[in-house]
Amino acid sequence: MLRYPELLEKCPVIAIALEGKMPKFQTMQIWQQAELLMQPAFIRLIANLGKQLEDSDWRGDYKDVQVWAEGTSESTKALVMQLRSQLEGATEVQTEAIEQQLSQLPTPFPGYWLYLSRGDHQITVDLWDLCYQICFQNYDSIHGTSHAEDEPIGESVAIEVSLFDETGEVDWHRLDDKACQIVKQVFAGLPT
């Protein structure tokens, strides 16, 4: 079973992060297909969110966040952030020592959240999670796998193969349709 952090070291990819579980990839082929879909899915997701926000009375604010591996203590997070800030203005020798320390500590992944607000209601939406719902069949955020409601929890994600055309390229029309569907589900679930 290949997990995201292991693959990150081997493949130049868009860093994908999730507040819950990271997607689990059983094969390198699934990883490579996900790599092809993630950036286009993110682009279509943002475009569809923008359209939906224009037509609603909800306000949306996007924010970059740091997502840490499960179980990372607050003191470890603080230490990593302190060391990162010390890198600015450090000498070459100091930089080497700080980077050595950082290499022994967990690294946060970039996350992207949408904060929706209307009146007293405030909702946080994890944009990577929405991308996973677009790219993977029946994506389960809690387990980082694909499975239908009435099926047992899967071992891995399953790529939404319908998002590729017959030549293996991303089908932008189908991708946009699925992104639109996911965004509509988000807004349909908001408080009235």
Solvent accessible surface area in square Angstrom, and as a share of the most:
residue,aa,sasa,rsa
1,M,104,0.46
2,L,46,0.23
3,R,90,0.33
4,Y,0,0.00
5,P,61,0.38
6,E,83,0.37
7,L,1,0.00
8,L,66,0.33
9,E,153,0.68
10,K,135,0.57
11,C,17,0.10
12,P,128,0.80
13,V,36,0.20
14,I,59,0.30
15,A,30,0.23
16,I,4,0.02
17,A,0,0.00
18,L,6,0.03
19,E,108,0.48
20,G,44,0.42
21,K,64,0.27
22,M,25,0.11
23,P,0,0.00
24,K,48,0.21
25,F,0,0.00
26,Q,88,0.39
27,T,62,0.36
28,M,69,0.31
29,Q,119,0.53
30,I,34,0.17
31,W,4,0.01
32,Q,94,0.42
33,Q,41,0.18
34,A,2,0.02
35,E,54,0.24
36,L,100,0.50
37,L,0,0.00
38,M,4,0.02
39,Q,105,0.47
40,P,18,0.11
41,A,0,0.00
42,F,48,0.20
43,I,83,0.42
44,R,50,0.18
45,L,0,0.00
46,I,55,0.28
47,A,34,0.27
48,N,7,0.04
49,L,0,0.00
50,G,27,0.26
51,K,110,0.46
52,Q,47,0.21
53,L,30,0.15
54,E,148,0.66
55,D,126,0.65
56,S,37,0.24
57,D,103,0.53
58,W,19,0.07
59,R,154,0.56
60,G,23,0.22
61,D,56,0.29
62,Y,101,0.38
63,K,110,0.47
64,D,103,0.53
65,V,19,0.11
66,Q,85,0.38
67,V,6,0.04
68,W,40,0.14
69,A,52,0.40
70,E,136,0.61
71,G,82,0.79
72,T,23,0.13
73,S,53,0.34
74,E,128,0.57
75,S,83,0.54
76,T,32,0.19
77,K,48,0.20
78,A,62,0.48
79,L,71,0.35
80,V,2,0.01
81,M,83,0.37
82,Q,96,0.43
83,L,6,0.03
84,R,84,0.31
85,S,67,0.43
86,Q,78,0.35
87,L,52,0.26
88,E,145,0.65
89,G,85,0.82
90,A,26,0.20
91,T,78,0.45
92,E,150,0.67
93,V,120,0.69
94,Q,94,0.42
95,T,37,0.21
96,E,125,0.56
97,A,57,0.44
98,I,15,0.08
99,E,92,0.41
100,Q,109,0.49
101,Q,89,0.40
102,L,31,0.15
103,S,78,0.51
104,Q,133,0.59
105,L,43,0.21
106,P,52,0.33
107,T,81,0.47
108,P,7,0.05
109,F,20,0.08
110,P,48,0.30
111,G,1,0.01
112,Y,60,0.23
113,W,51,0.18
114,L,0,0.00
115,Y,73,0.28
116,L,0,0.00
117,S,31,0.20
118,R,59,0.21
119,G,78,0.75
120,D,147,0.76
121,H,68,0.30
122,Q,149,0.66
123,I,58,0.29
124,T,73,0.43
125,V,15,0.09
126,D,24,0.12
127,L,2,0.01
128,W,6,0.02
129,D,20,0.11
130,L,8,0.04
131,C,0,0.00
132,Y,0,0.00
133,Q,50,0.22
134,I,0,0.00
135,C,0,0.00
136,F,0,0.00
137,Q,62,0.27
138,N,93,0.47
139,Y,25,0.10
140,D,23,0.12
141,S,37,0.24
142,I,126,0.64
143,H,59,0.26
144,G,0,0.00
145,T,1,0.00
146,S,14,0.09
147,H,35,0.15
148,A,28,0.21
149,E,180,0.81
150,D,133,0.69
151,E,93,0.42
152,P,116,0.73
153,I,94,0.48
154,G,25,0.24
155,E,117,0.52
156,S,15,0.10
157,V,3,0.02
158,A,37,0.29
159,I,8,0.04
160,E,34,0.15
161,V,90,0.52
162,S,54,0.35
163,L,3,0.02
164,F,23,0.10
165,D,45,0.23
166,E,167,0.75
167,T,103,0.60
168,G,39,0.37
169,E,111,0.50
170,V,24,0.14
171,D,26,0.14
172,W,118,0.41
173,H,150,0.67
174,R,120,0.44
175,L,0,0.00
176,D,36,0.19
177,D,95,0.49
178,K,31,0.13
179,A,0,0.00
180,C,40,0.24
181,Q,92,0.41
182,I,10,0.05
183,V,2,0.01
184,K,117,0.50
185,Q,96,0.43
186,V,28,0.16
187,F,24,0.10
188,A,90,0.70
189,G,66,0.63
190,L,16,0.08
191,P,45,0.29
192,T,154,0.90
